[in-house]
Amino acid sequence: MEFSAAGRLEVRITTADVGKRVSVRRLSEAGAAGEKFTDTVGVLTSWTDGVLLITRKSGESVRVAESALVAGKVVPPAPARRRGPAASYEELARVAARSWRPVESERLGAWELRAAGGFTRRANSVLPLGDPGLPLDEALTAVRRWYGVRGLPAYVQTATGAAGTQELLCAELERRGWVREVTAEVWTGPLAPVADLAGDTGVVLSREADETWLARYQRKGVSEVALRVLESGPGTVAPRTAARASGTRNAPAVTPLTWDRACRYSPASRARTTPGSPARPGPGPAAPVQTTP
């Protein structure tokens, strides 16, 4: 918190700091005996009508009354929790988008609209990296129309919690009635430890998802469209541990480092569905099958 020369807490943020990462302290129970404080750290996504909206790293939005502010300041981005060369969110998002490619895609400015018959939200959502070339309301109308023609719900993939992520876009979507339906962690990991494994516990890499891999994928009735998505991309591989003498089943080998959180938003007007539920017809677009994002 910020202290003045007299040792008093000060509010050192203004509406000009919208879009920046801030730390604020507010009265949680104004007027109560033994005043209680609550601290919030996140991106200041709006400040209107005496109310601050702060998006935490988790993607949660916190409303703070300006009248309850006790102290506040702009703080630097959270340090990256990774080893080796750093990568921005946009760089990692573009790399991740090269695998599990959609069956069809179309550009809307710097946004990519992706569709694959409803198989995975990743391949059936907008990747908004940059300016769509239209005002946001018009861009979202175009998004809903594009997915509606294909009988699919409109999803927008966003990320929060790291430098260069999309807290402001998340706040704008929520302000327009879009709902955060799915949250997942984006993980990265080094390949060197995998290469150093002993021969009998090594990893087999293949550009095809064979029966063993699909059995571990734990998804029944994988369609031809699904296989096209799973095996797409220039660097897509299906990793599994090599069979061991003990006869244990093969399993995916991963050495991850938690990096970030990814969210997917859909319009609030669409009926909510339980993750894992199959697509089904209805008066509106059908909901896609949910898999690991």
N, C-alpha and C positions, 0 to 999 in steps of 0.2 A: 504494500500500500504506500501511497505518497503522503509524506508529512511536510508541513510548512516549517519555516525556521522557528516558529513558536511551538513546534511539536504537535500541531493539530493535523488531523487527516484532511486531505483536500481532494476535490473532484477535478481532475486535470484532463478530462475528455469533453468533447463537444460534438455537435452533429457533424462537424467536418471530419470526424474520425470514423464515420460509417465505412465499413469494409476493412477496418484494421482489427488486429487482435488486441483485446483489452482485458484488464482485470479490474473488477469492481467489488466494492463492499456495500451492502445495503442493510437497512434495518429490516429484520424479518418479522418482528412484532413491535411495531411502532407504539411507543407510549407505555410499554410493559415495564414492570419493575426489573431492574438489571438488564438493560437493553441488550437484545440478542442480535447478532450480525450473521449474515450469510455472504460468502464469497463466491463469485462466479468468474470463470475465465473462458473466453471464447471469442469468436468474431462478432463484432458489433454489426449486425445486418440491417438494422433500421433504428431510427430515433424520431418518432412522430407522436404528436398529441401528448407529450409528456411521458411516453412509454418507450423504453429501450428494449430491443429484441436482440438477444445474444445467443449465438449458436455454439454449443459446446463441441468438443472433439468427437463425442459420441453421435453428434447429429441432432441432439435434443435442443429445442429452442426454449429459452428462458425469458420471460417477460419481467422487466424491472421498472417499477415506477420511478420516474425522475425524482419525485419528492422523497423517496426512501433512500436515495444515494447518500452514502457517507464518504466514500473515497472512490477514486477511479483513475486509471492511467493506461496508456498504450504500452503493450509489452511485445517483445520480439516473438517470432514464430517459435513453436515448440521445437526442440532439437530433434533431428531425425534419429530414429533408433535402428541404425544399420551400420554394418561394417563395410569397408571398401568404398569405391567411388559412389558418390551420391547421385541420385536421379530424381528429377522433379516428378510431381504427380502426372503432368501431361506426358512426359517421356514414358513413364511406366504404363499409363493408360493406352498409349499408342502401341507399345510393344505387346501388351496383353490382348489388344484388339486384333492382332495378326493371327491369333489362334482362335479356334471355335468361331470361324467366320460365318456370317449369315449366308443364306442361299441367294438373297438379293439385297441390294443396298442402294441408297440414293443420297446425294449430297444436298443439304440445305445450308448454304453458306459453308461455315466450318463445322457444322453438325453432320453426323452420319446417321441416317435412318436405316435400321437393320431389321430384316425379317427372315424367318426360317420356319414358317408353318406353326409357330408356337412352341418349338422345342428350345428350352432355356430362355430365361429373360435376357441373358447376355446377348444372344443372337436375335432377340426380338425387342430391342429397345434403342432409344436414341443415345448416341455418344456425343454429348455437347461440348466439344473442345474448341472453344472460341466463339465467334460472332455468327449467328445464323443468317445474317444479312437482312433481317427483317426485325421490326419491333417485336418484343417477346410475345405479346398477345397474338399477333399474326403468325409468328413462328409456331406457337402451340396449336393454333387452329389448323395450320398446315400439317402438323404432326398427327393430330387426331384424324384428319381426313385421310392421310396416307395409310395409317394402320386400319382405319375403318373399311377402306376399300378391300383390304386383305382379310377382313373378318377377325382382326386381332385387336386387343386393347392397346392403348398407347402407354408406353413406359418411357421414362427418362432416367438414364443412369447418371448418378452424380457421386461425388466423394467429399468427405469432410475430414478434418483433423490433421492436416499437414499443410506446409507452405504451398500456395498455389491451388488449393482445392476450392470447392464451389459452394461455400456457405451462403453467399449472396444469392446464387441461383436457387438454392434450396429454399431460402426464405421467400423468394418471389413466387416459386411454385406453390408453397403452402399458402401464401397470401391469396392465390388464385384458386384455392380449393383442392389442389392436388394433395394426395396422401402418400406418406412414406410407407410402403408395404413390406419391403425386404431390406434388411441390412446384413452385410457380410464383411468379413475382414479380408483385405488383400494381403497375401503373403508372398514374400520372395525368399530365396535361399540360394546358397552357393552350390555349384555342381562338383567342385573339387572333392568334398568329403565322400560323395557318391562314387567317384572314380577310384578312390582309395580303399573301398571296401574289399574284403577278401573275396576270392573267386567264387566260393560257394554261396556268398550272400550278395553278389553283385547285382546290377540292375540291367535288365534287358530293355532296350529301346526299340520301338517299332513305329512305323508310320501308319500302321493299321491296328485298329482295336479288335484283338482276337477274342475268342470265346472266354478265355481265362480272364482277360481284363474286363470284359463286359459283365462277367459273373460277379466280379468285385465291385463293379459300378452300381450294382444293386438297383437296376432299373429294368423292368420287364417290357418286352415288346418294343425294342429299339427299332425305329423305322428307318427306311432308306434316307429320309431327310435328316434324321438324327445322326446317322453314320456320316453323312456328308459334312455335318457341322463338326462332329468329333474328330474327323480326320482331315479337316481343312487347315489351311495356313501353311506357310513355308517352313515353319519350325515346329509343327505339331508332332509330338511323339506320345506313345502310350507306355509309360514306365511301369515296371513291375519287378519285384525281387526275383532272382533266379530260384528255381526249385531246389530245395535242400534235401539232403539224404533222409532227414527225419520224416519227410512227407508232408510238411506243413504247407498250407495253401499259399500261393503267391499273393503278394499284397503290394499296393503302391508304395514306393519309397519316397519320402519327402523330408527335407531338412529345412524347415521354414523359419523365417524371421517375420514377426508381425510388423506390417508397415502402415497400414491405413485402413479406413473404413469406406466401403462403397454402399450407396443407397440406390433404390429404384423407386421412383414416384409414378403414380397413376392418378388419373382424374378421380375426384371423390364421388362423381356421379355414377361410376361403375361399381357394381356389387363387389364387396370384398370376398376373396376366396381363400381357402385354407391352403398353405403351401403343400404341394404334392397332389392337389386335386387335378383331375384331367380336364381338358377343355370340354365345354359343353355348350350347346346352342342356347339362345335366349333372345330376348328383345334387343339386347345390345351386343357388342363384340364378345366373342368367347374368350374365356380366360385361358392362358397358356399353362402347360404343365410346368411345375416348378422343379428345378434341379439345382445342384450346387452352382451358385453364380460364377 
